[in-house]
């Protein structure tokens, strides 16, 4: 039985804690990491005990560009590219699960991943929960992994994800749940994500075959 990615992440975290591991590192099946990845990420998270979770920059092999993260800028939330030659740890609102590192102790304070999400927005919801609890969500630009986000193929300058129909369902359902749950805390993020939803809708309707 496929219980979904949130359940699997939670079971992995419980197992890591029960075996006495201090850190919990997660990956997607299609991610490629550089040498000394674990050492570099551990060094980064240890710079501040209030870093709740930290992830790398990822290079999307489908559309050939570096990841863009939601960051606060003049009280607005914008998507900003973080390049590997930038120095220092950067704060973000959310990062993806692949390549993310956190301390296992964090689960005692904020809880585990939400099993009911099954797939999609599992990482976003967890990051927002960390922020509400006073922790930082960070990106470490010196570390880059290769990752494939969906089945992207550029078309007319856009990069639709080409997710199957069931992924589109979970994205939309979980997105609406996140909006309802976190609007009072982070209205700027909800406004940002609503604009992303409109863009996704445009790409599905006009650029994807499987609607």
C-alpha positions as CSV (number, residue, x, y, z in Angstrom):
1,X,0.0,0.0,0.0
2,X,1.3,3.4,-0.9
3,X,0.7,5.7,2.1
4,X,2.3,8.7,0.4
5,X,5.5,10.7,0.8
6,X,4.4,12.5,4.1
7,X,3.9,9.1,5.8
8,X,7.2,7.8,4.5
9,X,9.0,11.0,5.7
10,X,7.4,10.7,9.1
11,X,8.3,7.0,9.4
12,X,11.9,7.8,8.4
13,X,12.1,10.5,11.0
14,X,10.7,8.3,13.7
15,X,13.2,5.6,12.8
16,X,16.1,8.1,12.9
17,X,15.1,9.3,16.3
18,X,14.7,5.8,17.7
19,X,18.2,4.9,16.5
20,X,19.7,7.9,18.1
21,X,20.6,9.9,15.0
22,X,21.1,13.6,15.5
23,X,20.3,14.7,11.9
24,X,17.6,13.7,9.4
25,X,18.5,14.1,5.7
26,X,15.9,13.5,2.9
27,X,16.3,13.1,-0.9
28,X,14.2,12.4,-3.9
29,X,15.0,9.4,-6.1
30,X,16.3,11.6,-8.9
31,X,18.6,13.9,-7.0
32,X,22.4,13.9,-7.6
33,X,24.6,15.2,-4.8
34,X,28.2,16.5,-4.8
35,X,31.1,15.2,-2.7
36,X,31.1,16.1,1.0
37,X,27.5,17.0,0.8
38,X,26.6,15.8,4.2
39,X,29.6,17.3,5.9
40,X,28.9,20.7,4.3
41,X,25.2,20.7,5.2
42,X,26.0,19.7,8.8
43,X,28.5,22.5,9.0
44,X,25.9,25.0,7.8
45,X,23.1,24.0,10.1
46,X,25.4,24.0,13.1
47,X,26.1,27.7,12.6
48,X,22.8,28.6,14.3
49,X,20.7,26.4,16.6
50,X,17.6,28.2,15.4
51,X,17.9,26.9,11.8
52,X,15.0,24.5,11.7
53,X,15.8,23.1,8.3
54,X,18.3,23.9,5.6
55,X,18.5,22.9,2.0
56,X,20.8,23.3,-1.0
57,X,20.4,25.2,-4.2
58,X,19.2,22.8,-6.9
59,X,19.8,22.9,-10.6
60,X,16.8,21.8,-12.5
61,X,18.0,19.4,-15.2
62,X,14.7,19.7,-17.1
63,X,14.8,23.5,-17.8
64,X,18.5,24.2,-17.2
65,X,18.2,26.8,-14.5
66,X,18.9,27.2,-10.8
67,X,16.2,27.1,-8.2
68,X,14.3,30.2,-7.1
69,X,13.1,30.5,-3.5
70,X,10.4,32.6,-1.9
71,X,12.1,35.2,0.1
72,X,10.9,38.4,1.9
73,X,11.9,41.7,0.2
74,X,10.5,45.0,1.4
75,X,7.6,43.3,3.1
76,X,6.7,41.5,-0.2
77,X,7.4,37.9,-1.0
78,X,9.4,37.4,-4.2
79,X,11.0,34.4,-6.0
80,X,14.7,34.9,-6.1
81,X,17.5,32.9,-7.6
82,X,20.3,31.9,-5.3
83,X,23.4,31.1,-7.1
84,X,26.1,28.7,-5.9
85,X,28.8,31.4,-5.9
86,X,26.9,33.5,-3.3
87,X,28.4,33.3,0.2
88,X,26.5,32.8,3.4
89,X,23.3,31.1,4.5
90,X,20.1,32.7,3.1
91,X,16.7,32.7,4.7
92,X,13.6,31.6,2.7
93,X,10.0,30.9,3.4
94,X,10.0,27.4,2.0
95,X,12.5,24.8,0.6
96,X,11.9,21.5,-1.1
97,X,12.3,18.2,0.7
98,X,15.1,16.8,-1.6
99,X,18.4,17.5,0.0
100,X,16.9,19.1,3.1
101,X,18.6,18.6,6.5
102,X,17.1,19.1,10.0
103,X,17.8,18.0,13.5
104,X,15.8,15.0,14.7
105,X,15.0,17.0,17.9
106,X,12.9,19.4,15.9
107,X,10.1,16.9,15.6
108,X,9.6,16.9,19.3
109,X,8.8,20.6,19.1
110,X,6.9,21.1,15.9
111,X,5.6,17.6,15.1
112,X,6.1,15.4,12.1
113,X,5.0,15.7,8.5
114,X,1.2,15.7,7.8
115,X,0.3,12.3,6.6
116,X,-3.0,13.4,5.2
117,X,-1.2,15.5,2.6
118,X,0.0,12.3,0.9
119,X,2.1,14.2,-1.6
120,X,2.7,17.8,-2.5
121,X,2.9,20.8,-0.2
122,X,4.3,18.5,2.5
123,X,7.5,20.5,2.5
124,X,5.8,23.9,2.3
125,X,3.5,23.1,5.3
126,X,6.4,21.8,7.4
127,X,8.5,24.9,6.6
128,X,5.7,27.3,7.6
129,X,5.1,25.4,10.8
130,X,8.8,25.8,11.6
131,X,8.7,29.6,11.0
132,X,5.6,30.0,13.2
133,X,7.6,28.2,16.0
134,X,10.4,30.7,15.6
135,X,12.9,28.7,13.6
136,X,14.6,29.7,10.4
137,X,14.2,28.0,7.0
138,X,17.4,28.4,5.1
139,X,19.2,27.8,1.9
140,X,23.0,27.1,1.7
141,X,24.1,28.5,-1.7
142,X,27.6,26.9,-1.6
143,X,26.0,23.4,-2.0
144,X,24.2,22.5,-5.3
145,X,22.4,19.4,-6.2
146,X,20.9,18.3,-9.6
147,X,17.2,17.7,-9.4
148,X,14.3,17.2,-11.8
149,X,11.2,19.2,-10.8
150,X,8.3,17.4,-12.4
151,X,8.5,16.5,-16.1
152,X,9.3,20.0,-17.3
153,X,9.6,20.9,-21.0
154,X,10.0,24.5,-22.0
155,X,7.3,25.8,-24.3
156,X,6.9,29.4,-25.4
157,X,9.2,30.5,-22.6
158,X,7.2,28.6,-19.9
159,X,8.1,25.4,-18.1
160,X,4.9,23.4,-17.2
161,X,5.4,20.6,-14.8
162,X,3.3,18.1,-16.8
163,X,2.2,16.3,-13.6
164,X,-0.3,13.5,-13.9
165,X,-3.9,14.3,-13.0
166,X,-3.6,12.9,-9.5
167,X,-0.7,15.1,-8.7
168,X,-2.6,18.1,-9.9
169,X,-5.4,17.1,-7.5
170,X,-3.1,16.8,-4.5
171,X,-1.3,20.1,-5.3
172,X,-4.6,22.0,-5.5
173,X,-6.2,20.3,-2.4
174,X,-3.2,20.8,-0.2
175,X,-2.5,24.3,-1.5
176,X,-6.0,25.3,-0.4
177,X,-5.5,23.7,3.0
178,X,-2.3,25.6,3.5
179,X,-3.9,28.9,2.5
180,X,-6.7,28.4,5.1
181,X,-4.3,27.3,7.8
182,X,-1.6,29.9,7.5
183,X,-3.2,33.0,6.0
184,X,-3.4,34.8,9.4
185,X,0.3,34.1,9.9
186,X,1.8,34.7,6.5
187,X,-0.7,36.6,4.2
188,X,2.3,37.6,2.0
189,X,3.1,33.9,1.3
190,X,-0.5,33.1,0.5
191,X,-0.7,36.0,-1.9
192,X,2.5,34.9,-3.5
193,X,1.3,31.3,-3.7
194,X,-2.1,32.4,-5.2
195,X,-0.2,34.1,-8.0
196,X,1.8,30.8,-8.5
197,X,-1.6,29.0,-8.6
198,X,-2.8,31.3,-11.4
199,X,0.4,30.7,-13.4
200,X,0.1,26.9,-12.9
201,X,-3.5,27.1,-14.1
202,X,-2.5,29.0,-17.2
203,X,0.3,26.4,-18.0
204,X,-2.1,23.5,-17.5
205,X,-4.9,24.9,-19.7
206,X,-2.7,26.3,-22.5
207,X,0.5,24.3,-22.5
208,X,-0.1,20.8,-21.2
209,X,-1.7,17.9,-23.0
210,X,-2.9,15.9,-20.0
211,X,-5.5,18.3,-18.4
